[in-house]
Amino acid sequence: MSGYTNPDPCSVEENGRTYSGYREGKYLLPNDGPEQDRLDLEHRIWCLLLDEALYLAPFKETKSEKETKKEDDDDDDAAADDDRVYHVLDIGAGTGVWAAELARENPDVRVIGTDLSLIQPPPDKLPPNCRFVREDSEADEWVHEAEFDYIHTRAMLGSFFDHKAMFKKMYDNLRPGGWCEAQDWSYDMVAADAATEAMLPDSSVIKWQDLMDEGIKMAGRDLRVAKHYEHWMNETGFVDVMQKLILCPINPWPLDPKDKEIARYFIEDTIEALEGMSMKILQLKGMTPEEIRALTDKVKQELTNRDLHAYTPVYVVYGRRPLDGKTDQTGSYPSPS
């Protein structure tokens, strides 16, 4: 957890919540204290889903400049360090908890986090190798001082107008051999049994999902975009592209202890997020705030019903920019288990 709630002075208030005032309307979720707490909670879900890993891309562990220089002196093969990571970009950093943890665990890595809202901890509470800047990574021209070895995005569905173009932008800002990783939800519901499959079609959950899907498309976005990431990364030119699909239980119905723990956090996260994520999107469908709250209250009731045995898909996709001037052997890294 970041442990901080930081109001962004560049914010606008609407329906009792605050939203980013930078490129107003670009990001459809709030940026206030409750949302920051939710984002920190969501970080814990991702840690559990990835078995406490911050990333799955198989680059080498970073070594200090002193160690690297000694290896370079001992070995003239410059390609030996092709997978080392020293410059990291975290797009859509939110409260900054992922970037700060990566920086804290890897003091020789320089980590830059970007976001529309500056809601991250103050510099004196961050590792010295971590900093944050306000940026619309899709619309703004990137002016960072170096190419990156690794670019990370997480939970960015509904944030970009053109995710495929964003993969191209990330590709262009990676050094040869650098890695890109996208971790994302998909707002689909996967029934775990026949009883749940029979319950879903007439449920408020599916009604809400369909309305959200229609509303977000009116805003030029897609809540089910993550299933295309692998294909788009391959089309962009990334190699060694791998996808891991994880099924995240929506409430604590599973018997497996790990799934049950993940689900406890997930349902809390979902309940906290429902109204905030729905308000702007469903108003595009002509619904009033009162109608939206009435619908989300029904959705909360259904989602907490442990007879609803369902999952939401989670996609983790990573790939590498080819080494310029060298022959690449795609598929040289194993798929994550």
C-alpha positions as CSV (number, residue, x, y, z in Angstrom):
1,M,0.0,0.0,0.0
2,S,1.2,3.5,-0.7
3,G,-0.1,4.7,2.7
4,Y,-0.9,8.1,1.4
5,T,-4.0,10.0,0.2
6,N,-2.9,12.9,-2.0
7,P,-5.4,15.3,-3.5
8,D,-4.5,16.5,-7.0
9,P,-5.1,20.3,-7.3
10,C,-5.8,19.7,-11.0
11,S,-9.1,18.0,-10.4
12,V,-12.8,18.7,-11.0
13,E,-15.7,17.7,-8.8
14,E,-18.8,15.9,-10.1
15,N,-21.5,13.9,-8.3
16,G,-19.6,14.2,-5.0
17,R,-16.3,12.7,-6.5
18,T,-13.2,14.3,-7.9
19,Y,-11.8,13.4,-11.3
20,S,-8.6,14.4,-13.2
21,G,-8.8,17.9,-14.6
22,Y,-5.9,17.3,-16.9
23,R,-7.3,16.3,-20.3
24,E,-10.7,16.5,-18.5
25,G,-12.9,13.5,-19.4
26,K,-10.1,11.4,-20.7
27,Y,-10.1,9.1,-17.7
28,L,-13.5,8.1,-16.5
29,L,-12.8,7.0,-12.9
30,P,-12.3,9.3,-9.9
31,N,-9.0,10.2,-8.4
32,D,-10.1,11.1,-4.9
33,G,-9.2,9.5,-1.5
34,P,-11.6,6.5,-1.7
35,E,-10.4,5.7,-5.2
36,Q,-6.7,5.9,-4.1
37,D,-7.5,3.5,-1.3
38,R,-9.2,1.2,-3.9
39,L,-6.2,1.3,-6.2
40,D,-3.9,0.3,-3.3
41,L,-6.2,-2.5,-2.5
42,E,-6.2,-3.6,-6.2
43,H,-2.4,-3.7,-6.1
44,R,-2.7,-6.4,-3.5
45,I,-5.0,-8.4,-5.8
46,W,-2.4,-8.2,-8.6
47,C,0.3,-9.4,-6.2
48,L,-1.7,-12.5,-5.3
49,L,-2.7,-13.2,-8.9
50,L,1.0,-13.1,-9.9
51,D,2.3,-15.0,-6.9
52,E,3.8,-11.9,-5.4
53,A,5.7,-11.0,-8.6
54,L,5.5,-7.4,-9.9
55,Y,6.1,-8.6,-13.5
56,L,6.3,-11.8,-15.6
57,A,8.6,-10.7,-18.4
58,P,11.7,-12.9,-18.2
59,F,14.5,-10.2,-18.3
60,K,17.6,-10.7,-16.2
61,E,18.0,-9.4,-12.7
62,T,19.5,-6.0,-12.6
63,K,23.1,-5.6,-11.4
64,S,24.9,-2.6,-10.0
65,E,27.0,-0.5,-12.3
66,K,30.1,-1.8,-10.6
67,E,29.1,-5.4,-11.2
68,T,28.2,-4.7,-14.8
69,K,31.5,-2.9,-15.5
70,K,33.4,-5.9,-14.1
71,E,31.5,-8.3,-16.3
72,D,32.1,-6.0,-19.3
73,D,35.8,-6.0,-18.6
74,D,35.8,-9.8,-18.3
75,D,33.6,-10.4,-21.3
76,D,33.6,-8.5,-24.6
77,D,30.3,-9.8,-25.7
78,A,28.1,-6.7,-25.4
79,A,25.0,-8.9,-25.9
80,A,25.4,-10.4,-22.5
81,D,23.6,-7.5,-20.9
82,D,20.8,-7.3,-23.5
83,D,18.1,-8.3,-21.0
84,R,19.3,-6.2,-18.1
85,V,16.8,-3.5,-17.0
86,Y,17.9,-0.1,-15.7
87,H,15.3,2.3,-17.1
88,V,11.6,1.5,-16.4
89,L,8.4,3.3,-17.4
90,D,5.1,2.6,-15.6
91,I,2.2,4.0,-17.6
92,G,-0.9,4.9,-15.7
93,A,0.9,4.7,-12.3
94,G,-2.1,5.5,-10.2
95,T,-1.0,5.9,-6.6
96,G,2.5,4.8,-7.6
97,V,2.6,1.7,-5.4
98,W,3.9,-0.6,-8.2
99,A,6.6,1.8,-9.3
100,A,7.7,2.5,-5.8
101,E,8.0,-1.2,-4.9
102,L,10.0,-2.0,-8.0
103,A,12.3,0.9,-7.3
104,R,12.7,0.0,-3.7
105,E,13.6,-3.6,-4.6
106,N,16.0,-2.6,-7.4
107,P,18.0,0.5,-6.2
108,D,20.0,0.5,-9.5
109,V,16.9,0.9,-11.6
110,R,15.5,4.3,-12.5
111,V,11.7,4.1,-12.5
112,I,9.4,6.8,-14.0
113,G,5.7,6.6,-13.4
114,T,3.3,8.7,-15.5
115,D,-0.4,9.4,-14.9
116,L,-3.0,12.1,-15.6
117,S,-3.3,12.7,-11.9
118,L,-0.4,13.4,-9.5
119,I,-1.7,11.3,-6.6
120,Q,1.5,9.6,-5.7
121,P,3.5,10.0,-2.4
122,P,5.7,13.1,-2.1
123,P,9.3,12.7,-3.2
124,D,10.6,12.5,0.4
125,K,8.5,9.4,0.9
126,L,9.7,7.7,-2.3
127,P,12.9,5.8,-3.1
128,P,15.4,8.2,-4.7
129,N,15.4,6.2,-7.9
130,C,11.6,6.7,-8.4
131,R,9.8,9.8,-9.7
132,F,6.4,10.6,-11.2
133,V,5.3,13.1,-13.9
134,R,1.9,14.2,-15.2
135,E,1.5,12.9,-18.7
136,D,-1.2,11.7,-21.1
137,S,0.9,8.9,-22.5
138,E,-1.5,8.4,-25.4
139,A,-1.8,12.1,-26.5
140,D,1.4,13.8,-25.2
141,E,4.8,13.5,-26.9
142,W,7.1,11.6,-24.6
143,V,10.1,13.6,-23.6
144,H,11.8,11.2,-21.3
145,E,15.6,11.3,-21.2
146,A,16.3,7.8,-22.3
147,E,14.9,4.8,-24.1
148,F,13.4,2.3,-21.7
149,D,14.4,-1.3,-20.9
150,Y,11.0,-2.2,-19.7
151,I,7.6,-0.6,-20.0
152,H,4.7,-1.6,-17.8
153,T,1.0,-1.0,-17.9
154,R,-1.7,-2.4,-15.6
155,A,-5.5,-2.1,-15.5
156,M,-5.6,0.4,-18.5
157,L,-8.7,-1.0,-20.2
158,G,-11.0,1.9,-21.0
159,S,-8.2,4.4,-20.6
160,F,-6.9,4.6,-24.2
161,F,-8.8,5.3,-27.4
162,D,-6.3,3.1,-29.4
163,H,-4.5,0.4,-27.5
164,K,-2.9,-0.9,-30.6
165,A,-1.3,2.5,-31.3
166,M,-0.1,2.6,-27.7
167,F,1.8,-0.7,-28.2
168,K,3.5,1.0,-31.2
169,K,4.4,4.0,-29.1
170,M,5.8,1.7,-26.4
171,Y,7.7,-0.3,-29.0
172,D,9.3,2.9,-30.4
173,N,10.4,4.0,-26.9
174,L,12.0,0.7,-25.9
175,R,15.7,0.1,-26.6
176,P,16.4,-2.9,-28.8
177,G,15.9,-6.0,-26.7
178,G,13.7,-4.1,-24.2
179,W,10.4,-5.6,-22.8
180,C,6.8,-4.4,-22.7
181,E,4.2,-6.0,-20.4
182,A,0.5,-5.3,-20.2
183,Q,-1.5,-6.6,-17.3
184,D,-5.3,-6.2,-17.5
185,W,-8.8,-7.2,-16.6
186,S,-11.5,-8.0,-19.0
187,Y,-15.1,-7.1,-18.1
188,D,-16.4,-10.5,-19.0
189,M,-18.2,-13.0,-16.7
190,V,-17.2,-16.7,-17.0
191,A,-19.6,-19.1,-15.3
192,A,-18.0,-21.9,-13.4
193,D,-21.0,-24.2,-13.4
194,A,-24.3,-24.7,-15.1
195,A,-26.3,-23.2,-12.3
196,T,-24.4,-19.9,-12.6
197,E,-24.7,-20.0,-16.4
198,A,-28.4,-20.2,-16.0
199,M,-28.5,-17.3,-13.5
200,L,-26.5,-14.8,-15.5
201,P,-28.6,-13.9,-18.5
202,D,-31.4,-12.3,-16.5
203,S,-29.1,-10.8,-13.8
204,S,-28.5,-7.1,-13.0
205,V,-24.8,-7.9,-13.4
206,I,-25.1,-8.7,-17.0
207,K,-27.5,-5.8,-17.6
208,W,-24.9,-3.5,-16.0
209,Q,-22.0,-5.0,-18.1
210,D,-24.0,-4.5,-21.3
211,L,-24.8,-0.9,-20.4
212,M,-21.2,-0.2,-19.4
213,D,-20.0,-1.8,-22.7
214,E,-22.4,0.4,-24.7
215,G,-21.5,3.5,-22.7
216,I,-17.8,3.1,-22.9
217,K,-18.0,2.5,-26.7
218,M,-19.8,5.9,-27.0
219,A,-16.7,7.4,-25.4
220,G,-14.5,5.6,-27.9
221,R,-13.2,2.9,-25.5
222,D,-13.5,-0.8,-24.9
223,L,-13.7,-2.7,-21.6
224,R,-13.0,-6.0,-23.3
225,V,-9.9,-5.0,-25.1
226,A,-7.3,-7.1,-23.2
227,K,-8.1,-10.2,-25.2
228,H,-6.5,-8.5,-28.2
229,Y,-3.2,-7.6,-26.6
230,E,-1.3,-10.7,-27.7
231,H,-2.3,-10.3,-31.3
232,W,-1.6,-6.5,-31.4
233,M,1.8,-7.0,-29.8
234,N,2.7,-9.5,-32.5
235,E,1.4,-7.2,-35.2
236,T,3.4,-4.3,-33.8
237,G,6.7,-6.3,-34.2
238,F,7.3,-7.6,-30.7
239,V,8.9,-11.0,-30.5
240,D,8.9,-13.7,-27.8
241,V,5.3,-12.7,-27.1
242,M,3.6,-14.7,-24.3
243,Q,0.2,-14.5,-22.8
244,K,-0.9,-15.8,-19.4
245,L,-4.7,-16.1,-18.8
246,I,-5.8,-16.1,-15.2
247,L,-9.3,-16.7,-14.0
248,C,-10.1,-14.4,-11.0
249,P,-13.1,-15.5,-8.9
250,I,-15.5,-12.7,-8.3
251,N,-16.4,-13.5,-4.7
252,P,-15.2,-16.0,-2.1
253,W,-17.1,-19.0,-3.4
254,P,-14.0,-21.2,-4.3
255,L,-12.7,-23.8,-1.8
256,D,-9.1,-23.3,-2.8
257,P,-7.5,-21.0,-0.1
258,K,-5.6,-18.9,-2.5
259,D,-8.6,-18.3,-4.8
260,K,-10.7,-17.5,-1.8
261,E,-8.2,-14.9,-0.6
262,I,-8.0,-13.3,-4.0
263,A,-11.8,-13.2,-4.2
264,R,-12.1,-11.5,-0.8
265,Y,-10.0,-8.7,-2.0
266,F,-11.6,-8.7,-5.5
267,I,-15.2,-8.3,-4.2
268,E,-14.1,-5.5,-1.9
269,D,-12.4,-3.8,-4.7
270,T,-15.4,-4.3,-7.0
271,I,-17.9,-3.0,-4.5
272,E,-15.8,0.1,-3.9
273,A,-15.3,0.7,-7.6
274,L,-18.8,0.1,-8.9
275,E,-20.4,3.5,-8.5
276,G,-17.3,5.5,-9.3
277,M,-16.7,3.6,-12.5
278,S,-20.3,3.6,-13.5
279,M,-21.2,7.2,-12.9
280,K,-19.6,8.9,-15.9
281,I,-20.0,6.0,-18.3
282,L,-23.7,5.3,-17.7
283,Q,-24.6,8.9,-17.8
284,L,-23.5,8.7,-21.5
285,K,-26.4,6.2,-21.8
286,G,-28.8,8.9,-20.5
287,M,-29.1,7.4,-17.0
288,T,-29.5,9.8,-14.0
289,P,-27.2,9.5,-11.0
290,E,-30.1,8.1,-9.0
291,E,-30.8,5.4,-11.6
292,I,-27.1,4.5,-11.7
293,R,-26.9,4.1,-7.9
294,A,-30.1,2.0,-7.9
295,L,-28.6,-0.3,-10.5
296,T,-25.2,-0.6,-8.9
297,D,-26.8,-1.4,-5.6
298,K,-28.5,-4.4,-7.2
299,V,-25.3,-5.4,-8.8
300,K,-23.5,-5.4,-5.5
301,Q,-26.2,-7.6,-4.0
302,E,-25.8,-10.2,-6.8
303,L,-22.0,-10.1,-6.8
304,T,-21.8,-10.9,-3.1
305,N,-24.1,-13.9,-3.5
306,R,-21.9,-16.9,-3.1
307,D,-24.2,-19.0,-5.2
308,L,-22.8,-17.0,-8.2
309,H,-19.8,-19.1,-9.1
310,A,-18.1,-17.0,-11.7
311,Y,-14.7,-15.7,-12.8
312,T,-13.4,-12.6,-14.6
313,P,-10.6,-13.1,-17.0
314,V,-7.2,-11.5,-16.4
315,Y,-4.6,-11.2,-19.1
316,V,-0.8,-10.7,-18.7
317,V,0.9,-10.3,-22.0
318,Y,4.6,-9.5,-22.6
319,G,6.9,-9.2,-25.5
320,R,10.4,-8.0,-26.5
321,R,11.5,-5.5,-29.1
322,P,13.9,-7.3,-31.4
323,L,17.6,-6.7,-31.2
324,D,18.5,-4.4,-34.1
325,G,20.7,-6.0,-36.7
326,K,20.6,-9.4,-35.2
327,T,18.7,-12.6,-35.9
328,D,16.0,-13.2,-33.3
329,Q,14.7,-16.6,-32.3
330,T,11.1,-16.1,-31.3
331,G,9.8,-18.3,-28.6
332,S,13.1,-18.6,-26.9
333,Y,11.5,-17.9,-23.5
334,P,9.2,-20.3,-21.8
335,S,5.6,-19.5,-21.3
336,P,4.8,-18.6,-17.6
337,S,3.3,-21.5,-15.7
